[in-house]
Amino acid sequence: MKLYHHLLIIAVIVTLIIFLYNDGFGAIPFLLAGIYLGFICVKEYRNFKKSKR
């Protein structure tokens, strides 16, 4: 993904945290952030593993 895709996704997650946290639904954006960061971590790990070969 391009850099602006990452920035857009992070901005959406932050705005969801701001709006939903006071209503008691703060776990939803944090779950989305965890899934997103996990996906990025796995993707980077695979690229790192390929570059080591």
Contacts in CASP RR format, 6 or more apart in sequence:
PFRMAT RR
TARGET T0000
AUTHOR 0000-0000-0000
METHOD contacts of the structure
MODEL  1
MKLYHHLLIIAVIVTLIIFLYNDGFGAIPFLLAGIYLGFICVKEYRNFKK
SKR
6 40 0 8 1.000
9 36 0 8 1.000
13 29 0 8 1.000
13 32 0 8 1.000
13 33 0 8 1.000
13 36 0 8 1.000
14 29 0 8 1.000
16 28 0 8 1.000
16 29 0 8 1.000
16 32 0 8 1.000
17 26 0 8 1.000
17 29 0 8 1.000
17 30 0 8 1.000
17 33 0 8 1.000
20 26 0 8 1.000
20 28 0 8 1.000
20 29 0 8 1.000
21 29 0 8 1.000
END
